[in-house]
């Protein structure tokens, strides 16, 4: 087996070190030995660094908790901000509805105290030609009740539920209303569809474009004198004069409608 023999110089240095440590352990300075004093001086920086590291770690943990608290508060503020934004949007919508309702009532002062102000819940203007309102039989809405917008007649109620109703617009293919042209003799029938028009006037009746078309009330649904629209360029077809009509009310822009008391009072 290979034996390792230390160099004599190394052995001598080790022996001197051992004698120094042994003598330092015997020498006292006050109540402490020289060795303990030396060890204390050597370990003091290490202990100080350890205390500083401990304090730094404690501060880091406190800072981490503070950051977590701040992040939590930021998240809560963001949620509150989103909620307030939604509430502001709803309030703005309510204000817009109130303003339109106020304008509607101001534009139609003679409709009577029984008229019902309703909000448009849904609309199918292009295909079904209908609106759904948030008022129904529980609020006094009946079948065939006339429905008005700020600009004029929208249509009539053709279906009623307890808390809602459906409005058949004048643009519906089966819609019709007895009408007359302001300044022109005779009554005509306004028919709906993609191109609403007045029929039933005598042939070659002179009709200027842009004249108001109003209800006569003879069909028993719409009260007389309500604006339906304005005339276009008249033409004679067979035994009658046909007058295109540009409808006054724009269902796509209506948010609030006025439901008049039904003249026929049909139960739903």
C-alpha positions in Angstrom: 0.0 0.0 0.0 1.3 3.4 -1.0 2.2 5.6 2.0 2.1 9.4 1.9 4.9 11.0 3.8 4.4 14.7 4.5 7.4 17.0 3.9 9.3 17.9 7.1 8.6 21.6 6.5 4.9 20.9 6.4 5.1 18.9 9.6 7.0 21.7 11.3 4.5 24.4 10.2 1.6 22.2 11.5 3.3 21.7 14.8 4.0 25.4 15.2 0.3 26.2 14.4 -0.9 23.6 16.9 1.4 25.1 19.6 0.1 28.6 18.8 -3.5 27.6 19.1 -2.8 25.8 22.3 -0.9 28.7 23.8 -3.7 31.2 22.6 -6.2 29.0 24.3 -4.3 29.4 27.6 -3.7 33.1 27.4 -6.6 35.1 28.9 -7.6 38.7 28.3 -9.9 39.5 31.1 -12.5 36.8 31.3 -11.8 35.5 27.7 -9.0 33.6 26.2 -7.0 34.9 23.3 -8.4 32.2 21.1 -12.0 33.2 21.8 -11.1 36.8 21.2 -9.5 35.9 17.8 -12.5 33.7 16.9 -14.9 36.5 17.8 -13.0 39.0 15.6 -13.0 36.6 12.8 -16.7 35.6 13.0 -18.0 39.1 13.7 -18.1 40.2 10.0 -19.8 36.9 9.1 -22.4 37.3 11.8 -23.0 40.9 10.8 -23.5 39.9 7.1 -25.9 37.2 8.2 -27.9 39.7 10.3 -28.0 42.0 7.3 -29.1 39.2 5.0 -31.8 38.2 7.5 -33.1 41.8 7.8 -33.0 42.1 4.0 -35.0 38.8 3.6 -37.5 40.1 6.1 -37.9 43.4 4.3 -38.2 41.5 1.0 -41.0 39.4 2.4 -42.8 42.5 3.7 -42.3 44.2 0.4 -43.7 41.1 -1.4 -46.8 41.2 0.8 -47.2 44.9 0.1 -46.9 44.3 -3.6 -49.5 41.5 -3.4 -51.8 43.9 -1.4 -51.3 46.7 -4.0 -52.0 44.3 -6.9 -55.1 43.1 -5.1 -56.3 46.7 -4.7 -55.5 47.5 -8.3 -57.6 44.5 -9.4 -60.5 45.7 -7.2 -60.2 49.2 -8.6 -60.3 47.8 -12.2 -63.4 45.8 -11.3 -65.0 48.9 -9.8 -64.0 50.9 -12.8 -65.6 48.4 -15.2 -68.7 48.3 -13.1 -68.9 52.1 -13.0 -68.4 52.2 -16.8 -71.3 49.8 -17.3 -73.5 51.7 -15.0 -72.6 55.0 -16.8 -73.5 53.4 -20.1 -76.8 52.2 -18.7 -77.5 55.6 -17.2 -76.6 57.3 -20.6 -79.0 54.9 -22.3 -81.7 55.6 -19.8 -81.2 59.4 -20.3 -81.4 59.0 -24.0 -84.6 57.0 -23.7 -86.1 59.6 -21.4 -85.2 62.4 -23.8 -86.7 60.6 -26.7 -89.8 59.8 -24.7 -90.1 63.5 -23.7 -89.8 64.6 -27.3 -92.3 62.0 -28.3 -94.9 63.2 -25.8 -94.2 66.9 -26.7 -94.6 66.1 -30.4 -98.0 64.4 -29.8 -99.8 66.5 -27.2 -103.3 65.4 -28.2 -103.0 61.6 -28.0 -104.7 61.4 -24.7 -103.8 60.4 -21.1 -104.4 56.7 -21.8 -101.4 56.5 -24.2 -98.7 54.1 -23.0 -95.0 54.9 -23.3 -93.0 51.7 -24.2 -89.4 50.8 -24.8 -88.3 48.9 -27.9 -86.9 45.6 -26.7 -86.1 44.1 -30.1 -86.6 44.8 -33.8 -86.8 43.0 -37.1 -87.1 45.8 -39.6 -85.8 44.1 -42.7 -87.4 40.6 -42.7 -90.3 40.5 -40.2 -91.1 44.2 -40.3 -91.9 44.2 -36.6 -90.9 45.7 -33.3 -91.2 44.2 -29.8 -92.1 46.6 -27.0 -91.8 46.1 -23.2 -95.5 46.7 -22.5 -98.4 44.2 -22.8 -101.8 43.4 -21.6 -100.8 43.9 -18.0 -100.1 47.5 -18.8 -103.3 48.1 -20.8 -102.1 47.2 -24.3 -104.7 45.7 -26.7 -104.7 44.2 -30.2 -104.8 46.7 -33.1 -103.6 49.6 -30.9 -101.9 52.2 -33.0 -98.2 52.7 -32.2 -96.5 56.0 -32.9 -92.9 57.2 -33.1 -91.6 60.7 -32.7 -91.8 61.2 -36.5 -95.1 59.5 -37.2 -97.1 56.3 -37.3 -95.0 53.1 -36.8 -97.8 50.5 -37.1 -100.3 48.6 -35.0 -100.1 45.9 -32.3 -100.7 42.5 -33.8 -99.7 40.3 -30.9 -100.0 40.8 -27.2 -98.4 39.0 -24.2 -98.7 39.9 -20.5 -95.6 42.1 -20.4 -94.8 42.7 -24.0 -96.3 43.2 -27.5 -95.4 42.9 -31.1 -95.9 45.8 -33.6 -96.6 45.2 -37.2 -94.8 48.0 -39.0 -96.4 50.0 -41.9 -93.7 48.5 -44.2 -95.1 45.0 -43.6 -96.5 43.5 -46.8 -99.9 43.0 -45.2 -100.1 46.4 -43.5 -102.7 48.9 -44.6 -104.2 52.2 -43.3 -106.9 54.5 -44.6 -105.3 57.8 -45.6 -105.6 61.1 -47.4 -103.2 63.5 -48.9 -103.3 66.9 -47.4 -104.6 69.3 -50.0 -106.0 66.6 -52.3 -109.6 65.5 -52.5 -110.5 61.9 -51.7 -109.5 59.1 -49.4 -107.0 56.4 -50.4 -105.6 53.2 -48.9 -101.9 53.0 -47.9 -100.5 49.6 -48.5 -97.2 48.4 -47.1 -94.4 46.3 -48.5 -91.0 47.3 -49.9 -92.6 50.2 -51.7 -95.5 51.6 -49.7 -98.0 53.4 -51.8 -101.5 55.0 -51.9 -104.1 53.4 -54.1 -107.8 54.1 -54.7 -107.5 57.7 -56.0 -109.3 58.6 -59.2 -107.2 58.3 -62.4 -105.1 61.3 -63.4 -105.4 62.8 -59.9 -102.8 65.6 -59.7 -100.5 65.0 -56.7 -97.4 67.0 -56.0 -94.4 65.3 -54.4 -93.6 66.0 -50.8 -97.2 66.4 -49.6 -98.1 65.1 -46.1 -100.1 61.8 -45.9 -102.2 61.4 -42.8 -104.6 58.9 -41.4 -108.4 59.2 -41.8 -109.4 56.7 -39.2 -112.0 55.0 -41.4 -110.4 51.5 -41.0 -111.1 51.7 -37.2 -107.5 51.3 -36.1 -105.6 54.6 -36.4 -107.1 57.9 -35.1 -107.5 60.6 -37.8 -104.8 63.2 -38.5 -101.7 61.1 -37.7 -98.7 61.5 -40.0 -97.9 58.5 -42.2 -95.4 59.9 -44.6 -95.0 62.1 -47.6 -96.0 61.6 -51.3 -93.7 60.7 -54.1 -94.2 61.1 -57.9 -97.8 59.9 -58.7 -98.7 57.7 -61.7 -101.9 56.3 -63.2 -102.3 52.6 -63.3 -105.6 51.4 -64.8 -108.5 53.1 -63.2 -106.6 54.5 -60.2 -103.8 56.9 -59.4 -101.0 55.3 -57.5 -98.9 57.5 -55.2 -95.6 56.2 -53.7 -95.2 57.2 -50.0 -92.0 57.8 -48.1 -92.9 56.6 -44.5 -92.2 59.2 -41.9 -91.2 57.0 -39.0 -87.9 55.2 -39.1 -88.2 52.0 -37.0 -84.5 51.4 -37.0 -83.9 54.6 -35.1 -86.8 54.3 -32.6 -86.0 53.5 -29.0 -89.3 54.6 -27.4 -92.8 54.3 -28.9 -96.2 55.5 -27.8 -99.1 52.9 -27.8 -102.5 54.5 -28.2 -105.7 53.1 -26.6 -107.2 50.5 -29.1 -110.2 51.9 -30.9 -111.6 48.3 -31.3 -110.6 47.2 -27.7 -110.0 43.6 -28.7 -108.9 41.3 -25.9 -105.5 39.5 -26.5 
